[in-house]
Amino acid sequence: MTWDDVRYFLAVARAGSLSAAARAMQVEHTTVARRIESLERALNLRLFDRLSKGWRLTAVAEDLMPLALRLEEEAMAMQRAAMGVSHLAGRVTLSAPPILLGSVIAPGLAGFRRQYPAIQLQLSADTQIAPLAQGVADLAIRVGQPTEPGLVSRRVGRIGYGMYATGAYFTKPIQEQQVIGWGESFAQSILVQWLDAWRGERGIAMQSNDLWVMAQAALAGWGAVLLPHCLAETMPALTRCPESPADWVRDVYLVMHPDLKRAPRVRALADALITLFADEAS
């Protein structure tokens, strides 16, 4: 039995299916199946019931979960400790929303790459919150107050939003104006509350859960869309609606595991991100 086999066991347990675990670990599903079978042979136990709708932990596997989670925490602690004594070289993974990665972070870290050529930067565009405690990433940029226990966070900036549309939109009477809405997965989001308060009697032309898709729909004339300013500013054909409120702002946080605060390459990236967002604010 190896730690890698246990990693795959935990991935399937969390994801609930072979394919979902493979996507999370960025490997082929056959690799996941092979690892699970290897662990089952080593333990001489059946760990999952292979069902048509997914893989379910057996009763004995449920009993083993606390031990597997303890192994994971010990492995992650060893990895973090190793990073703490390393030099300014090696891989650092940053998780952040795709829009911030594309419009702010990737362009803004060009100087970091020149300053630290031995650091291998991996930018992970995540629409969901990446579980840092599981070693998915070393740092994360989050929009909104982080709530995960055991992590340290620092507010590094703010992101403003506004309603944007093409010029033709503003020539229509208000009863003919429409908006591009957020998908059901955003039902509890403050963004939906802002949009609903602004649109009034305007109808919803379409809905999506992807900002890029929504921006492209606005460019195509579907209607007005609620976008971060940093994204809308990359699209000259979009104009900010005059009555768009100025106080649609959310805080942006830098988050990491406390064990990594003194890891040189992680600290270097954290400092670069703090400077980057400070420059953006000014």
Residue, then its C-alpha position, 0 to 999 in steps of 0.5 A: m500500500t502506498w500513500d498515492d493509493v490512499r490519495y486516490f481512495l480519498a478522491v473517489a470518496r469525495a467525488g462520488s464517482l470514478s470520472a469525477a475523481a479523475r477530473a479532480m486529479q487530472v488523470e485518466h479514469t483507468t488510472v483511478a480504477r487501477r489505484i483503487e484496485s491496488l489498494e483493495r488488494a493490499l488491504n484484502l478489502r472491498l472499499f467501494d460498491r460500484l453502482s450505476k450512478g457512482w461509487r459508494l463507500t462500503a461500511v468497512a471503508e467508512d470505518l477507514m476514512p478517519l485513518a485515511l484523512r489522518l494520513e492525508e493531513e500528515a502527508m500535507a504537513m510534511q509537504r508544507a514543512a519541506m516547502g518551508v525549508s526550500h529555496l526560491a525554486g520549485r512549483v507554486t500553485l495559485s487558485a483564483p476565479p478565472i476572470l481575475l486570473g485572465s484579466v488581472i493576475a496573469p498579466g500582472l505577474a509577468g515581472f514575477r516570472r522574470q524576477y524568479p525564473a526558477i519558480q514554476l507558477q501554476l495558475s488554477a482557474d477555479t469557479q468553486i472554492a479549492p480546498l487548500a487544506q487538501g493540498v489542491a493549491d498553495l495559495a488562493i485568491r477569493v472574492g468575499q470573506p473566506t470561511e474555511p477553518g485553519l487558514v489565514s487570510r488577508r484582504v488585498g483589494r476590492i473588485g467593482y461591478g457594473m451594468y454594461a451593454t453595447g451602445a444600441y442598448f441605450t437607444k431602446p425604451i426601458q420596456e424593450q430593454q433586457v438583461i443577461g441573468w445568472g444561472e441557478s447555481f448563483a441563486q443565493s449570490i449577492l450578484v443576483q440580488w444586485l441585478d434583481a434590484w437594478r433591472g426592475e421591469r426589464g426582462i431576462a433575455m438569457q441566463s448563464n453561470d459563466l462570466w465570459v459567456m455572459a460578456q459575449a452575449a452582451l457584445a452580441g446585443w442580448g442585453a445588459v450584463l453585470l460584470p466586474h469592471c476589470l473584465a468589461e474594460t477589456m471590451p471597448a464595445l461595452t459601455r457602463c450603464p449610467e444608472s449603474p450603482a457605484d457601491w457594487v464592490r466586493d472584497v478580495y482576499l489572499v488565503m493560504h495555510p499557516d504552515l506555508k507563510r514562511a515557505p520562501r517561494v510561497r511568500a514571494l508569490a504572496d508578496a507579489l500578489i499583495t503588490l499587484f492588487a495594491d497597484e490595481a487599486s491605485 
